[in-house]
Amino acid sequence: MLSDIHFDPYSDPGKFAQLQSSPTAQWEAILSAPPTATQAADFATLQKACKAKGIDTTFDLLVSSLSAEKTQQPQPLFITVSGDLMAHKFDCRFQQLAPKASEAEYSKFAAKTVEFITLQLHATFPHAPIYFALGNNDSGCEDYREDPSSAFLRADAHSFSAATLSKLNAKIILREFPQAGDYNVALPAPFRNTRLIVLQDIFESKRYDACNGKPNEATGEQQIAWLRTQLTAARNAHQKVWVMAHIPPGIDPYTTFTNKQNKCGGEPEMFLASESFANTLTDFADVIKLALFGHTHMDEMRAFTGPRGTVPGKLVPSISPVNGNNPAFTVAQVDPATAILKNYIVFAATNQTGEKWFEEYNYSKSYAFPDFSGASAAKLAAGFLADKTGSTSASTAYESFYVAGSAGIGANVKAAAMRLVWPTYACSIAQAHKDGFKSCLCPAHP
């Protein structure tokens, strides 16, 4: 399980013109060649011009992460990538290096970057189907902007369809994906009667606009209606489902406490514009066995609970180290008969360049649960809520592993910082709805 790769093809700006003019199949040779003479100075200038806050995934880090992934699981049954393949400030960097380029040229270069990542993953794991979701940075025009049926989405459909290694699934992606980045495919044998439904939920985000900068709520509403139709069909066919998207529904705990909205009476920050996605998950908790997301770059859990049960939600940590975390990926063990996530291990780099990798933790050993099913997620969430000080073994494990790759004093400091606002995080794990979160955080407040 991978997320938030945020590959940066501009890390050596002197190679940009060659990348732009070359087919994607030649990018590896270009990027692996020695750096240009002015690489460091050119990149520093680009960072400053685009007001970039950190460094995303370079080609060297991408190669290191793929090598580490293959070492830990050389023959995965399948691979999931829950969005944000492209670097932050992608459009600004392009404009700085190609100020006279057209919108179509930008869209083409963005699509080529996505294609390059799919080719790199496929070359590393040639026999594993790979399933991609797009994130808010993955756009043919701008961060948090996209148009349905765009040239960018059409190009990505071709890249993603080939990665599934299934003629039927490829045909489905080519048909469904170009409209809004969504598709519904069968998971590979030995899974039976199990589907993966993928959404490009940028259209659900409160920050979403069309490429022209104007609001477009209709696409998000159509997307949720499409998802409900797929889940209803799965229920009627007695199928099991995984759902994957980039932005998790529910509360953004970090922004909530940073903006001091975790006080009684405050309005918490939500990731999405409405609660429709969260409502859909809980309405189909009898069908959905796992929900996968990314976006925060951190290692997080969610329990989407409703009358029909709980959907376990996993937020996969990022490859990109841009938010102060070290790169990380997840190797999971699944039960094909039940489609339940039995266990997972997170591997992290010892530094932000991916020089070495290590096993950070084992879910079952750290939390003492036999699986990450809906029932287990509900019990974990209840335990987090009961622990008001964040001091139980499960809570301290969550605090310690939240920022991937922390070590020594740094890990202790970061865990202690989270403990200060632990109720905010515990309530965000257990409550995906604004009113439920507010009641959880302040039960006595009117």
C-alpha positions in Angstrom: 0.0 0.0 0.0 1.5 3.3 -1.2 0.3 6.9 -1.0 1.4 10.5 -1.7 4.4 9.7 -3.8 4.6 13.3 -5.0 7.3 12.7 -7.6 9.2 15.8 -8.5 10.5 15.8 -12.1 11.8 19.3 -11.6 14.4 18.4 -8.9 17.1 19.0 -11.5 15.6 21.9 -13.5 18.4 21.6 -16.1 16.8 18.3 -17.3 13.3 19.7 -17.7 13.5 20.6 -21.4 14.7 17.2 -22.2 12.0 15.5 -20.2 9.3 17.6 -21.8 10.4 16.8 -25.3 11.1 13.1 -24.7 8.7 10.1 -24.5 8.1 8.9 -21.0 10.0 5.6 -21.8 13.2 7.7 -22.0 12.7 9.5 -18.7 14.5 7.0 -16.5 17.7 7.4 -18.6 17.5 11.2 -18.4 16.8 11.3 -14.7 19.5 8.7 -13.8 22.2 10.6 -15.7 24.6 12.8 -13.6 23.1 16.0 -12.3 23.5 19.2 -14.4 26.3 21.5 -13.3 24.0 24.1 -11.8 21.4 21.7 -10.3 21.6 22.9 -6.7 21.4 26.6 -7.5 18.7 26.1 -10.1 16.6 24.0 -7.7 17.0 26.5 -4.9 15.8 29.3 -7.3 12.8 27.2 -8.3 11.9 26.5 -4.7 12.0 30.2 -3.8 10.0 31.3 -6.8 7.3 28.8 -6.0 7.4 29.4 -2.2 7.8 25.6 -1.8 7.8 24.5 1.9 10.0 21.4 1.5 11.3 18.7 -0.8 9.2 16.1 -2.4 10.2 12.7 -3.9 13.3 13.0 -6.1 14.1 10.3 -8.6 16.7 8.8 -6.3 14.2 8.6 -3.5 11.7 7.0 -5.8 14.2 4.4 -6.8 15.2 3.7 -3.2 11.5 3.3 -2.2 10.8 0.9 -5.0 13.9 -1.2 -4.1 12.9 -1.3 -0.5 9.3 -2.3 -1.4 10.6 -5.1 -3.6 12.9 -6.3 -0.9 10.1 -6.6 1.7 7.6 -8.1 -0.7 9.0 -9.2 -4.1 5.7 -10.7 -5.3 2.7 -8.8 -4.0 -0.7 -10.0 -4.9 -1.6 -6.4 -5.9 -0.6 -2.8 -5.1 -2.7 0.1 -4.1 -1.7 3.8 -4.6 -4.1 6.1 -2.9 -3.3 9.3 -4.7 -1.1 12.4 -5.1 1.5 11.1 -7.6 2.6 14.6 -8.6 4.8 17.0 -6.6 3.4 20.0 -4.8 3.6 23.3 -6.7 3.7 21.3 -9.9 2.0 24.0 -12.0 4.1 26.8 -10.6 7.4 24.9 -11.3 6.2 24.2 -14.9 5.3 27.8 -15.5 8.7 29.0 -14.1 10.6 26.6 -16.5 8.2 27.0 -19.5 6.6 30.4 -19.2 5.3 30.4 -22.8 3.8 26.9 -22.7 0.1 26.4 -23.4 -2.5 24.8 -21.1 -2.5 21.8 -23.3 1.3 21.4 -23.0 1.1 21.6 -19.2 -1.7 19.0 -19.1 0.4 16.7 -21.4 3.5 17.0 -19.1 1.4 16.3 -16.0 0.0 13.2 -17.6 3.5 12.1 -18.7 4.6 12.4 -15.0 1.7 10.1 -13.9 2.6 7.7 -16.7 6.2 7.6 -15.6 5.3 6.6 -12.1 3.0 3.8 -13.4 5.9 2.6 -15.6 8.3 2.6 -12.7 6.0 0.6 -10.5 5.2 -1.8 -13.2 8.8 -2.4 -14.0 9.5 -3.1 -10.4 6.5 -5.4 -10.0 5.7 -6.7 -13.5 3.3 -9.5 -12.3 1.3 -7.5 -9.8 -1.9 -5.6 -10.7 -1.6 -1.9 -9.6 -4.6 0.2 -8.7 -4.3 4.0 -8.6 -6.4 6.7 -7.2 -5.8 10.4 -8.1 -5.3 13.1 -5.5 -5.7 16.8 -5.3 -2.2 17.4 -6.7 -2.9 15.2 -9.6 -4.4 17.6 -12.1 -4.1 18.7 -15.7 -4.6 22.3 -14.6 -3.9 23.2 -11.0 -4.0 21.8 -7.4 -7.6 21.0 -6.3 -8.8 21.8 -9.8 -10.0 19.5 -12.6 -12.6 19.2 -15.3 -14.6 16.1 -15.9 -13.7 14.3 -19.1 -10.4 16.3 -19.4 -7.5 15.4 -21.6 -5.5 14.7 -18.4 -8.1 12.1 -17.1 -8.3 10.5 -20.5 -4.5 10.1 -20.6 -4.4 8.7 -17.1 -7.1 6.2 -18.0 -4.7 4.6 -20.5 -1.8 4.6 -18.0 -3.9 3.1 -15.2 -5.7 0.5 -17.3 -2.5 -1.1 -18.5 -1.3 -1.4 -14.9 -4.2 -3.7 -13.9 -2.9 -6.6 -15.9 -6.5 -7.6 -16.7 -8.2 -7.1 -20.0 -11.6 -6.8 -18.4 -10.5 -4.3 -15.7 -8.6 -2.3 -18.3 -11.8 -2.1 -20.4 -13.7 -0.9 -17.4 -11.2 1.8 -16.5 -11.0 3.1 -20.1 -14.8 3.4 -20.0 -15.4 4.7 -16.5 -12.3 6.7 -15.5 -12.3 9.6 -18.0 -15.5 11.1 -16.7 -14.4 11.8 -13.1 -11.4 9.6 -12.3 -13.6 6.8 -10.8 -13.8 3.1 -11.5 -15.0 -0.2 -10.2 -12.9 -3.4 -10.8 -12.6 -6.9 -9.5 -9.7 -7.8 -7.1 -7.5 -10.6 -8.4 -7.7 -14.3 -7.5 -7.7 -15.9 -5.0 -10.2 -13.1 -4.1 -13.7 -14.1 -5.1 -16.7 -11.8 -5.4 -14.7 -8.8 -4.2 -14.5 -5.4 -5.8 -12.4 -2.3 -5.5 -14.2 1.0 -6.0 -11.9 4.0 -6.6 -12.9 7.6 -6.5 -11.1 10.8 -7.4 -12.6 12.7 -4.5 -11.1 16.0 -5.3 -14.6 16.7 -6.6 -15.8 16.3 -3.0 -13.3 18.7 -1.5 -14.4 22.1 -0.2 -11.4 23.5 -2.0 -12.4 22.1 -5.4 -13.0 24.3 -8.4 -13.2 23.6 -12.1 -10.1 24.5 -14.2 -11.6 27.9 -14.9 -11.7 28.7 -11.1 -15.5 28.5 -10.8 -17.3 26.1 -8.4 -18.8 22.9 -9.8 -20.8 21.0 -7.2 -22.6 18.9 -9.7 -19.7 16.5 -10.4 -19.3 15.7 -6.7 -23.0 15.0 -6.3 -22.9 12.8 -9.4 -19.9 11.0 -8.1 -21.6 10.1 -4.8 -24.7 8.9 -6.7 -22.5 6.7 -8.8 -20.7 5.3 -5.7 -24.1 4.5 -4.1 -25.2 2.7 -7.3 -22.1 0.6 -7.3 -22.4 -0.3 -3.6 -26.1 -1.1 -4.0 -25.3 -3.5 -6.9 -22.5 -5.1 -4.8 -24.9 -5.6 -1.9 -27.5 -7.2 -4.2 -24.8 -9.5 -5.6 -23.5 -10.4 -2.1 -20.1 -9.0 -3.0 -17.5 -7.6 -0.7 -16.0 -4.2 -1.5 -12.8 -2.1 -0.8 -13.2 1.6 -1.4 -10.1 3.8 -2.2 -9.8 7.5 -2.6 -7.3 10.2 -1.7 -8.9 12.6 0.7 -10.5 11.0 3.8 -14.0 12.0 4.7 -14.4 13.4 8.2 -12.5 15.7 10.5 -9.1 17.2 9.8 -7.7 17.0 13.4 -4.4 18.8 12.7 -6.0 21.9 11.2 -8.8 21.8 13.8 -6.5 22.2 16.7 -4.0 24.4 14.8 -6.9 26.9 14.1 -8.0 26.5 17.7 -11.3 25.0 16.7 -11.0 22.1 19.1 -12.5 24.2 21.8 -16.1 23.6 23.0 -18.4 25.3 20.7 -15.9 25.5 17.9 -16.5 24.3 14.4 -14.1 21.5 13.4 -12.3 21.6 10.0 -13.6 19.1 7.6 -11.7 17.5 4.7 -14.6 17.5 2.3 -17.4 19.9 1.4 -20.2 17.7 2.8 -20.7 14.5 4.8 -22.1 12.6 1.8 -19.0 10.4 1.4 -18.9 9.6 5.1 -22.7 8.8 5.0 -22.2 6.5 2.1 -19.5 4.6 3.8 -21.6 4.1 7.0 -24.7 3.2 5.0 -22.9 0.4 3.3 -20.8 -0.9 6.3 -22.2 -4.3 5.7 -20.6 -4.4 2.3 -17.4 -2.4 2.6 -14.5 -4.3 4.3 -11.8 -1.6 4.0 -11.5 2.1 3.1 -8.1 3.3 2.0 -7.0 7.0 1.9 -3.9 9.1 2.0 -3.6 13.0 1.8 -2.3 13.7 5.4 1.1 12.0 4.8 0.7 10.5 8.3 -0.1 7.0 9.5 -3.7 7.2 10.7 -6.8 5.1 11.3 -10.5 5.8 11.1 -13.6 4.0 12.2 -16.6 4.9 10.1 -19.5 3.7 12.3 -23.2 3.6 11.6 -26.3 1.4 12.2 -24.9 -1.3 9.8 -21.6 -1.6 11.6 -18.1 -0.1 11.1 -15.9 0.4 8.1 -12.2 0.3 9.0 -10.4 3.2 7.4 -6.6 3.2 6.8 -4.7 6.4 5.9 -1.5 5.3 4.3 1.7 7.2 5.1 3.5 9.0 2.3 6.6 8.4 0.3 7.2 12.1 0.1 9.0 13.5 3.1 7.7 17.1 2.5 5.7 17.3 5.8 8.6 16.4 8.1 8.0 12.7 8.1 10.3 10.1 6.7 9.2 8.1 3.6 7.2 5.0 4.4 5.1 2.3 2.8 2.9 -0.5 4.0 2.9 -4.3 3.4 -0.4 -5.8 4.3 -1.7 -9.4 4.8 -5.2 -9.9 3.6 -7.7 -12.8 3.8 -9.2 -13.3 0.3 -12.1 -15.3 1.7 -13.4 -12.4 3.8 -11.6 -9.4 2.2 -10.5 -8.4 5.7 -7.1 -6.8 6.4 -5.5 -9.3 8.7 -2.3 -7.4 9.5 0.1 -4.8 8.2 3.7 -3.8 8.7 4.9 -0.2 8.1 8.4 0.2 6.7 10.1 3.6 6.9 13.3 5.2 5.8 15.9 6.2 8.4 16.1 9.7 6.9 14.3 11.8 4.3 16.5 10.7 1.4 15.6 7.1 1.8 19.2 6.0 2.5 18.1 3.0 4.6 14.8 1.4 5.4 13.6 -0.5 8.5 10.5 -2.1 9.9 8.8 0.5 12.0 6.0 -1.5 13.5 3.7 -4.5 13.1 0.0 -3.7 13.6 -1.0 -6.9 15.3 1.9 -6.8 17.7 1.6 -3.1 18.5 -2.2 -3.1 19.0 -2.8 -6.7 20.1 -5.7 -7.2 17.6 -6.1 -10.2 15.3 -7.1 -8.0 12.3 -8.1 -4.6 11.1 -11.7 -5.5 10.5 -14.7 -3.3 11.2 -15.2 -4.9 14.6 -11.5 -4.3 15.5 -11.5 -0.7 14.3 -14.6 0.0 16.4 -12.9 -1.5 19.5 -9.7 0.4 18.9 -11.6 3.7 18.5 -13.6 3.0 21.7 -10.3 2.4 23.5 -8.8 5.6 22.2 -11.9 7.5 23.4 -11.9 6.0 26.8 -8.2 7.0 27.3 -8.6 10.7 28.0 -4.8 11.2 28.5 -3.5 9.2 25.6 -1.4 7.0 27.8 -2.5 3.4 27.2 -0.3 1.2 25.2 -2.5 1.4 22.1 -2.7 5.2 22.3 1.0 5.6 22.8 1.6 3.3 19.8 -0.6 5.5 17.7 1.2 8.7 18.9 4.6 7.2 18.2 3.9 5.9 14.7 1.7 8.8 13.5 4.7 10.6 12.0 6.4 7.8 10.0 10.1 7.2 10.5 10.5 9.2 13.7 13.3 7.9 16.0 14.8 8.5 19.4 14.2 11.9 21.0 12.3 13.2 18.0 9.7 10.4 18.3 9.2 11.1 22.0 8.8 14.8 21.4 6.2 14.3 18.6 4.3 11.7 20.6 4.2 14.0 23.6 2.9 16.8 21.4 0.1 14.7 20.1 -0.7 13.6 23.7 -1.5 17.2 24.6 -4.4 17.2 22.1 -5.2 13.5 22.2 -9.0 13.9 22.6 -9.0 15.8 19.3 -7.3 12.9 17.5 -9.3 10.2 19.3 -12.6 11.9 18.4 -11.5 12.3 14.8 -10.8 8.6 14.6 -14.2 7.6 15.9 -16.4 10.4 14.5 -16.6 11.4 10.8 -19.5 13.8 11.2 -19.2 17.3 12.5 -21.9 17.1 15.2 -20.7 13.7 16.4 -17.1 15.1 16.7 -18.3 18.1 18.7 -20.3 15.9 21.0 -17.4 13.6 21.4 -15.0 16.4 22.3 -17.4 18.2 24.5 -20.1 15.9 25.7 -21.6 18.3 28.3 -21.7 21.3 25.9 -25.1 22.1 24.5 
